[in-house]
Amino acid sequence: MAHRRLGRTGIEVSEIGVGTWELSGDVWGEKDDETSLTAIRAGLDAGANLIDTAADYGQGHVEELVGRLLAAADLERDQLVISTKVRPECMEFAPPPERPIEEFFRPAWIRAECEGSLRRLATDYVDVLFLHTWSRAWGQESAWFEEMSRLKDEGKIRAIGISVPDLGVGDANVAIARGQVDVVQCVYSVFQQEPEYTLFPLARAFDVGVMARSPFSSGALVQQWTPETRFADGDWRASWPQESNPGWLENQVHMAGLVKDVVAGSGMTTPEFCIKYVLSNDVVSAVIPGSANPEHVRANVSISSVPPLDDALRQQVKDLWLKREIHGTYAGSD
């Protein structure tokens, strides 16, 4: 497994990590814990050293699963990189600009959430602690950073991160330029190429690590969806995007078809193509695909050994994005 620098943090991460949102057992439908543990372990056994989770995934349940895994006698904590996220106190994940940061990330809340995550993870520290959302209106704020810096000085976290909203790729750019952020997590995929223009140049200039999430657009790019696809009860894809973005499913299916037409001439599978597109940008420290299926996790991590994406093929999907024929995140956008 190839490793990359996580920006200026001094941390080395596997270029493909293990995403765990799908293991939450709530918004992705019911999950079996033993299968979930097997899925995470499959990624580690395939060469990943990065596990990304969050306090909000199953209301702490996924962190507890990771904690159970860390208790395994053959796993060395210092050989793993664990990132987790502070959920907003008001539980709103797309802050409008008029909402103050005090409703989301009071210093006392950040500390309490960090302590809770450490207990659930059964570890003394996390490698990256992200704020699970951000607003472009908070660029002048410092109290959150001062509290996270204290946690860093105390050895409870190694790096400070912001996970930007799905449609807010550049929202943390002021914090990056102020030197407050070590790592940013964002949606980056063949569908969502905006980070190449609004985030990556600044991340490169300030040596900030980048974790890319949702490379498969929550399944649209790698599953056999049709306009008639119906998702299981309890699966967020059955309700949220289709209520807020009418035509979301049909649009995802159409765009996936355009990408698969390019993939057909590549000699690669669609998962390989999508992962290698993300990794073809050297600003990206790691991509974190998620799955509850152990075989899928193992296969995703193993894509590290696949040769790089051909520049001409990369340009084909870039041209589709530039012409707005493919666009947006897994939840849809204009």
Beta strands, then each sheet from edge to edge (+ up, - down):
strand 1: 3-5
strand 2: 12-14
strand 3: 18-19
strand 4: 50-52
strand 5: 81-86
strand 6: 126-131
strand 7: 157-163
strand 8: 183-187
strand 9: 209-213
strand 10: 286-288
sheet 1: 1+ 2-
sheet 2: 3+ 4+ 5+ 6+ 7+ 8+ 9+ 10+
end
